[in-house]
Amino acid sequence: MIRPDGRLGHELSPEEHLPQDACGVFGIYAPTEDVARLTYFGLYALQHRGTESAGIAVSDGESIMVYKDMGLVAQVFNDAALDSLKGIIAVGHTRYSTTGSSNWDNAQPTFHAGVNRQIALGHNGNLMDVEKLQQKLIDGKHELGGKGLRGTSDTELVAALIAANESETTLGALKEELIELKGAYSFVLTDAKALIGARDPQGIRPLVIGQLNDGWVITSETAALDIVGAKYLRDVEPGEIVVIDEAGLTSHTFAPSKPAHCLFEYVYLARPDTVLTGRSVHATRVEIGRKLAQEHPAAADLVIPVPDSGTPAAVGYAQSSGIPFAQGLIKNAYVGRTFIQPTQTIRQLGIRLKLNPLKEVIAGRRLVVVDDSIVRGNTQRAIIKMLKDAGALEVHVRISSPPVLWPCFYGIDFAQKAELIADGKTIEEIRESIGADSLAFASLELLVNATKQPTENLCRACFDGKYPIEIAEDVKQGKLHRELPILNG
C-alpha cells in the first residue's frame, strides 16, 4: 500500500460518522495499455460523482499496489505517481461521503489480503445491516491474517469479507458474500488476477461494460468509456458478476434480477452525455423540459438554466414554450457541486462562489429559471436573490423533477428527512421560502415517461417513499452516527 505523505487523513465532517458512500468507479483490464493513466482519465470523467478523495489500485498479475489520498483526481495524482503504477489491471475510485467520515482510511479502493486472496475494491452505493457484516467478520477475523480493519465504511467490511472468505476462488467468495448483502452496490474490484464487476439485484446504481482494443473497462457511466476511447457494450445486469481475465469476459448470476434503477440518476447525478439503460440522459432531460413547459407554462421574456444539470431541461422548456433561451448565470467550473459538500457552511459558501449573474441579460426581464431539483432549497434561495439583485423583474422557477419528499438510503446525500425543504410544506410554502414569483415541479409521471423505462423498473423512493430494498430500522432512525470499531486481528 502506498500513502504519499504518511499522514492521517483530515476530517471534513467530524460530527457525522455513517458508513455510507456514493461514488464513481472505474476498472480496466488491458495488458498492452497504460492502465493507470487510462484510469486517471476515467476518474476525470467521473469527478462529478465525488470530490473528497480519489485512488487507483494497480495489479501486475501477482500483487496489488494502491495509491490514494484526499482531494480531486488532479490533486491526488501526478506524472510521478502514475509512472509508479505499472500493471495490467487497474481499479479507480472517486468518492464523496454521504455521512461517513471523510478521511484517508475511508478513501478507496479499499485493500485487504486474506489467506486465499488479496482484494482491492471500489464501491458505489450504501449497504444495510452493517452490524451483521461486522459481526461475521469479527467471528472469522483470524482469516485476515491479523490485518484488521483500517477504515470505518461498509466498503471496508465487504473487502475484508471477500478477502477472508475460505472459498478457493474469488468468484466463489463473491457468490457467497454478495448473496448476503442488502442495499445498493456497484462494485469494481481486482484480486490481482482478474478485473471483476458486480451489481446488486436491483441495479440501483449504474455499472457498464466497454471494450478498448483488446482490453475491457467496467465503470459507473458511459461518459467514462468515451473519454478513454472504449466502446460501450452493455450494462452489468442486476444480480450479475462479470469476470475479465486473459480468457476474456465471463458472466455469472448470483441473484435473480429485480430492476429498480435510481430515477435521480436521470435527474441530477449522471452526466448529460451518459447513457443509462439505453437512454441518453441529455435526451431525457430535454424531453422533461419540453413536457414541463406544457404542464406549467409561464409568462416570461427569457428561459435561463441553473448550470449545468438544469441546462438540458431549460433547452427543452424554451423549445416547447417559444420563449427565448439565454445563459443568465455563469458557473465557476472550479467550484464543486454544492449538493455533495459535507457541511451546511461549506454548501452555502459553495453557492456564493459557484454562480454569477449576467446583469445585462437579466435586468428588466421576466425570467423562467429551470433547475433539476430542490433538495434543501439553499441554492434556489441564493440564486433568486442574486437574480433580483441583478434587476430581474420576475423569477418563475420550474423544476424538472417532483418534490424530494423522502430520504435516500442508497447512497445519495440527503439522508435526513428534516433536511428536505419539501418535507411538510406545500408548493406555495416552498415558493415563499425561496422567494420565487411562481414555482412548479414536473410530475412523477412526466419524469418516469421521459426515461422510457417501465415504472416498476425504477427506484422512485425519494419522490414517492416506496423503497425497493427494505431499510434497516437503525438506518431509518438515523442511529448509525458512529464509527465502526477497528478490528486489530
C-alpha positions in Angstrom: 0.0 0.0 0.0 1.3 3.5 -0.8 0.3 6.6 1.1 2.0 9.6 -0.4 2.7 11.6 2.8 2.2 9.1 5.6 -0.2 11.5 7.4 -3.6 10.6 8.9 -6.5 11.9 6.8 -8.2 15.1 7.8 -11.9 15.3 8.8 -14.3 17.4 6.7 -17.4 16.5 8.7 -16.3 15.3 12.1 -19.8 15.4 13.6 -21.1 12.6 11.4 -19.9 9.1 11.1 -22.1 6.9 8.9 -20.7 4.1 6.8 -22.3 5.4 3.5 -20.8 6.4 0.2 -21.9 7.1 -3.3 -19.1 7.4 -5.8 -17.6 6.8 -9.2 -15.9 3.5 -10.0 -13.6 2.7 -13.0 -11.8 -0.6 -13.7 -9.7 -1.7 -16.7 -8.1 -4.9 -17.8 -5.6 -4.1 -20.7 -2.2 -5.8 -20.7 -1.0 -3.7 -23.6 -2.1 -0.3 -22.2 -1.0 2.2 -19.6 -3.8 1.2 -17.2 -3.0 3.7 -14.5 -3.2 6.7 -16.9 -6.4 5.4 -18.5 -7.9 5.0 -15.1 -6.8 8.6 -14.2 -8.7 9.9 -17.3 -11.7 7.7 -16.5 -11.8 9.2 -13.0 -11.7 12.6 -14.5 -14.9 11.8 -16.3 -16.4 10.7 -13.0 -15.2 13.6 -10.9 -18.8 14.9 -10.6 -19.7 11.8 -8.6 -17.3 12.6 -5.8 -14.8 15.3 -4.9 -13.4 14.3 -1.5 -10.9 11.6 -2.3 -9.5 9.6 -5.2 -7.5 6.4 -5.6 -6.1 3.9 -8.1 -5.1 0.2 -7.4 -2.9 -1.5 -10.0 -2.1 -5.2 -10.4 0.8 -6.7 -12.4 -1.0 -10.0 -12.3 0.6 -11.1 -9.0 0.4 -8.3 -6.5 -1.6 -5.1 -5.9 -0.4 -1.6 -5.3 -2.8 1.1 -4.1 -2.3 4.9 -4.3 -5.0 7.1 -2.8 -5.4 10.4 -1.0 -7.9 13.2 -0.1 -8.7 15.7 -2.9 -9.7 15.9 -6.5 -8.3 13.5 -9.1 -5.8 16.1 -10.4 -4.7 16.9 -6.8 -4.1 13.3 -5.8 -2.1 12.1 -8.9 0.8 13.5 -10.9 3.1 12.0 -13.5 5.5 10.5 -11.0 2.6 8.8 -9.1 1.1 7.4 -12.3 4.6 6.3 -13.5 4.9 4.2 -10.3 1.7 2.3 -11.0 2.6 -0.3 -13.5 0.4 -3.3 -14.3 -2.2 -4.9 -16.5 -5.3 -4.3 -14.3 -6.4 -1.1 -12.5 -9.3 -0.1 -10.3 -10.1 3.5 -9.7 -12.4 5.4 -7.4 -13.6 8.9 -6.7 -15.6 9.4 -3.5 -17.8 11.7 -1.6 -19.0 10.6 1.8 -22.8 10.9 2.3 -22.5 10.9 6.0 -19.4 8.8 6.7 -16.0 10.0 7.8 -14.1 11.9 5.1 -10.6 10.7 5.8 -7.7 8.9 4.2 -8.6 5.5 5.7 -12.0 5.6 4.0 -10.7 6.7 0.6 -10.9 3.9 -1.9 -10.0 1.5 -3.5 -10.0 -0.4 -0.2 -7.3 -3.1 0.1 -7.4 -6.3 2.1 -5.3 -9.5 2.0 -6.6 -12.8 3.4 -5.3 -16.4 3.4 -6.6 -17.2 -0.1 -6.6 -13.8 -1.9 -5.9 -10.1 -1.9 -8.6 -7.7 -2.8 -8.7 -4.0 -3.9 -12.3 -2.8 -4.1 -14.2 0.3 -5.2 -17.8 0.7 -4.2 -20.7 3.0 -5.3 -23.7 2.7 -3.1 -24.7 2.0 0.5 -25.4 -1.2 2.5 -27.9 -2.1 5.1 -27.2 -4.5 8.1 -23.6 -3.4 8.6 -23.6 -4.7 12.2 -24.4 -8.2 10.8 -21.5 -7.9 8.4 -19.2 -6.6 11.1 -20.1 -9.5 13.4 -19.5 -12.0 10.7 -16.0 -10.6 10.2 -15.4 -10.5 13.9 -16.3 -14.2 14.2 -13.8 -15.1 11.5 -11.3 -12.3 11.7 -8.3 -14.7 12.0 -8.7 -15.3 8.3 -7.4 -11.7 7.7 -4.0 -12.7 8.9 -4.1 -10.1 11.7 -4.6 -7.2 9.3 -7.8 -6.0 11.0 -9.8 -3.0 9.7 -8.4 0.4 9.0 -11.4 2.3 7.7 -14.9 2.7 9.1 -17.1 2.3 6.0 -19.3 -0.5 4.7 -16.8 -0.9 1.8 -14.1 -1.8 4.3 -16.3 -4.6 5.6 -17.1 -6.0 2.2 -13.5 -6.0 1.0 -12.4 -7.7 4.2 -15.1 -10.4 4.0 -14.3 -11.2 0.4 -10.5 -11.4 1.2 -11.2 -13.6 4.3 -13.7 -16.0 2.6 -12.4 -19.6 2.6 -13.5 -20.3 -0.9 -10.6 -21.3 -3.2 -11.7 -18.9 -5.9 -12.6 -15.2 -5.8 -15.8 -15.9 -7.8 -16.8 -18.5 -5.2 -16.1 -16.0 -2.5 -18.2 -13.3 -4.2 -21.1 -15.6 -4.7 -21.1 -16.5 -1.1 -20.7 -12.9 0.2 -22.8 -10.9 -2.2 -25.9 -13.0 -1.7 -26.0 -11.9 1.9 -25.6 -8.2 1.2 -28.6 -5.9 1.4 -28.6 -2.4 -0.1 -27.3 -0.7 -3.2 -23.9 -1.5 -4.6 -21.9 -1.4 -7.8 -18.5 -3.0 -7.1 -15.4 -2.9 -9.3 -12.5 -4.9 -7.8 -9.4 -7.0 -8.6 -7.9 -10.0 -6.9 -4.6 -9.3 -8.8 -5.6 -11.9 -11.4 -8.8 -10.5 -12.9 -11.0 -7.4 -13.1 -14.4 -8.0 -11.6 -17.6 -6.1 -11.6 -20.8 -6.8 -9.6 -24.1 -5.1 -9.2 -26.9 -5.6 -6.6 -30.0 -7.4 -7.7 -32.0 -4.2 -8.1 -29.2 -2.4 -10.1 -29.9 0.8 -8.2 -26.5 2.4 -9.0 -25.3 2.2 -12.6 -22.5 0.0 -13.9 -21.5 -0.5 -17.6 -19.0 -2.6 -19.6 -16.9 -1.3 -22.5 -14.2 -2.7 -24.8 -10.9 -0.9 -25.6 -8.9 -2.6 -28.3 -8.0 -6.0 -26.7 -8.9 -4.7 -23.2 -12.0 -4.2 -21.2 -13.5 -1.5 -19.0 -16.1 -1.6 -16.2 -17.3 1.8 -14.9 -20.2 3.8 -13.5 -21.1 5.8 -16.6 -20.7 5.6 -20.3 -19.1 9.0 -20.3 -16.0 7.4 -18.7 -15.9 4.9 -21.6 -15.9 7.8 -24.1 -13.0 9.7 -22.5 -10.7 6.6 -22.8 -11.9 5.6 -26.3 -13.7 2.5 -25.2 -16.8 1.2 -26.9 -19.9 0.7 -24.8 -21.0 -3.0 -24.9 -23.8 -3.3 -22.3 -24.8 -2.7 -18.7 -23.8 -5.1 -16.0 -27.1 -6.7 -15.2 -28.7 -6.5 -11.7 -27.5 -9.6 -9.8 -24.6 -10.2 -12.2 -20.9 -10.7 -11.6 -18.6 -10.2 -14.6 -15.0 -11.6 -14.5 -12.4 -10.4 -17.0 -9.0 -12.1 -17.3 -6.7 -13.4 -20.0 -9.5 -15.7 -21.2 -11.9 -12.8 -21.8 -15.2 -11.9 -20.2 -17.4 -14.4 -18.4 -20.8 -13.7 -16.8 -22.2 -15.2 -13.6 -25.6 -14.7 -12.0 -25.6 -14.7 -8.2 -29.2 -13.5 -7.6 -32.4 -13.0 -9.6 -32.7 -9.6 -11.3 -35.3 -7.3 -9.8 -34.5 -3.9 -11.6 -35.1 -0.7 -9.6 -32.7 1.7 -11.3 -32.2 5.1 -9.5 -34.5 7.7 -11.0 -32.4 10.5 -9.5 -29.5 9.5 -11.7 -31.6 10.8 -14.7 -32.4 14.0 -12.8 -29.1 15.0 -11.4 -26.3 12.5 -10.6 -25.3 11.3 -14.1 -23.5 13.4 -16.7 -25.8 14.5 -19.5 -23.5 12.7 -22.0 -24.0 9.4 -20.3 -26.4 6.7 -21.4 -28.4 4.9 -18.7 -30.1 1.6 -19.5 -30.0 2.5 -23.2 -31.5 6.0 -22.8 -29.5 9.2 -23.2 -29.5 11.3 -20.1 -29.4 14.5 -22.1 -32.3 13.5 -24.3 -34.3 12.5 -21.1 -33.7 15.9 -19.6 -34.6 17.8 -22.7 -37.8 15.8 -23.0 -38.6 16.6 -19.4 -38.2 20.3 -20.1 -40.5 20.2 -23.1 -43.3 18.5 -21.2 -42.7 20.8 -18.2 -43.4 23.8 -20.3 -46.7 22.2 -21.3 -47.6 21.2 -17.7 -46.6 24.5 -16.2 -46.3 27.5 -18.6 -45.2 30.9 -17.5 -45.4 34.4 -19.0 -41.8 35.4 -19.3 -39.2 37.0 -21.6 -36.3 34.5 -21.2 -35.7 30.9 -20.1 -32.4 30.6 -18.2 -30.9 27.4 -16.8 -29.2 26.8 -13.5 -26.0 25.3 -14.9 -25.0 22.6 -15.5 -27.6 20.0 -14.7 -30.5 22.3 -15.3 -29.4 23.3 -18.9 -30.9 20.4 -21.0 -34.3 20.8 -19.4 -34.2 24.6 -19.9 -33.4 24.0 -23.6 -36.5 21.8 -23.8 -38.6 24.3 -21.9 -37.6 27.1 -24.3 -38.2 24.9 -27.4 -41.7 23.9 -26.3 -42.7 27.3 -24.9 -41.2 29.5 -27.7 -39.6 31.7 -25.0 -36.0 32.6 -26.0 -33.3 30.6 -24.2 -30.4 32.6 -22.6 -27.4 32.0 -20.4 -28.1 34.3 -17.4 -25.9 32.6 -14.9 -22.2 31.9 -15.3 -20.7 29.0 -13.4 -17.3 28.9 -12.0 -16.2 25.5 -13.2 -13.6 25.1 -10.4 -16.2 25.0 -7.6 -17.6 21.6 -6.7 -21.2 20.6 -6.5 -22.9 22.3 -3.6 -25.2 19.3 -3.3 -22.5 16.9 -2.3 -20.5 19.1 0.1 -20.4 17.7 3.6 -21.4 20.6 5.8 -24.0 23.4 5.6 -21.4 26.1 5.9 -19.4 24.8 3.0 -22.6 24.3 0.9 -23.6 27.9 1.4 -20.1 29.2 0.6 -20.1 27.0 -2.5 -23.3 28.5 -3.7 -21.9 32.1 -3.5 -18.7 31.1 -5.2 -20.3 28.9 -7.9 -22.6 31.2 -9.8 -22.6 34.8 -11.0 -25.5 36.6 -12.8 -25.1 38.4 -16.2 -26.8 41.7 -15.3 -27.1 42.8 -19.0 -29.1 39.7 -19.7 -31.2 39.7 -16.6 -32.0 43.3 -15.9 -35.6 44.4 -16.7 -36.7 40.9 -17.7 -39.2 38.3 -16.5 -37.3 35.0 -16.2 -38.2 31.3 -16.2 -35.4 29.7 -14.2 -35.1 25.9 -14.8 -33.3 23.7 -12.3 -33.2 19.9 -11.9 -34.4 19.6 -8.3 -34.9 21.3 -5.0 -33.4 19.3 -2.1 -32.5 21.7 0.8 -33.5 24.9 -1.0 -30.3 26.8 -0.3 -29.2 27.0 -4.0 -32.6 28.3 -5.3 -32.9 30.8 -2.5 -29.5 32.3 -3.2 -30.0 32.3 -7.0 -33.3 34.0 -6.8 -31.9 36.7 -4.6 -28.9 37.2 -7.0 -31.2 37.5 -10.0 -33.5 40.0 -8.3 -30.5 42.0 -7.1 -29.3 42.0 -10.7 -32.6 43.6 -11.8 -34.8 40.7 -12.8 -38.5 41.8 -12.7 -39.9 38.4 -12.0 -38.4 34.9 -11.3 -40.6 31.9 -12.2 -38.9 28.7 -11.0 -39.6 25.4 -12.9 -38.1 22.2 -11.5 -37.6 19.2 -13.8 -38.4 16.6 -11.1 -41.1 16.2 -8.4 -40.6 17.5 -4.9 -38.0 15.4 -3.0 -40.1 14.2 0.0 -38.2 11.1 1.3 -34.7 10.3 2.4 -32.4 8.2 0.2 -30.8 5.3 2.0 -29.0 4.0 -1.1 -26.1 6.5 -1.2 -27.4 10.0 -2.1 -26.6 12.9 0.2 -30.0 13.9 1.5 -30.4 11.2 4.1 -32.3 13.1 6.8 -35.9 13.9 6.2 -35.7 17.1 8.1 -33.1 18.4 5.6 -35.6 18.3 2.8 -37.4 21.6 2.1 -40.5 19.9 0.7 -41.0 17.9 3.9 -44.3 19.1 5.4 -44.5 22.1 3.1 -47.0 22.9 0.3 -45.6 24.1 -3.0 -46.8 27.6 -2.1 -44.9 27.5 1.1 -41.8 26.3 -0.7 -42.2 29.1 -3.2 -42.5 31.7 -0.4 -39.4 30.2 1.3 -37.2 30.5 -1.7 -38.6 33.9 -2.8 -39.8 32.9 -6.3 -42.7 34.7 -8.0 -44.0 31.3 -9.0 -42.9 27.7 -8.6 -43.9 24.4 -10.3 -42.5 20.9 -10.4 -42.5 18.2 -13.0 -44.9 15.4 -12.2 -43.6 11.9 -11.3 -45.5 10.5 -14.3 -43.8 13.0 -16.6 -40.3 12.2 -15.2 -40.8 8.4 -15.5 -42.2 8.6 -19.0 -39.2 10.7 -20.2 -36.8 7.9 -19.1 -38.5 5.4 -21.4 -38.2 2.8 -18.6 -41.1 0.8 -17.1 -42.3 2.4 -13.9 -41.7 -0.8 -12.0 -38.0 -0.9 -13.1 -37.2 2.4 -11.4 -36.5 3.3 -7.8 -38.6 6.4 -7.1 -38.3 6.3 -3.3 -37.1 9.9 -2.9 -40.3 11.1 -4.6 -42.9 8.6 -3.5 -41.5 6.8 -0.4 -41.7 3.3 -2.0 -38.3 1.7 -1.2 -37.4 -1.4 -3.3 -35.0 -2.7 -0.7 -36.1 -2.9 3.0 -34.4 -0.3 5.1 -32.8 -1.4 8.3 -34.6 0.1 11.4 -31.5 1.8 12.7 -30.8 3.4 9.3 -34.4 4.7 9.2 -34.0 6.2 12.7 -30.6 7.8 11.9 -28.8 5.8 14.6 -25.7 5.0 12.6 -23.8 8.1 13.8 -20.8 6.2 14.9 -17.5 4.7 13.7 -17.1 1.0 13.1 -14.6 -0.2 15.7 -11.1 -1.0 14.4 -10.5 -4.8 14.5 -6.9 -5.5 15.2 -6.8 -9.1 14.4 
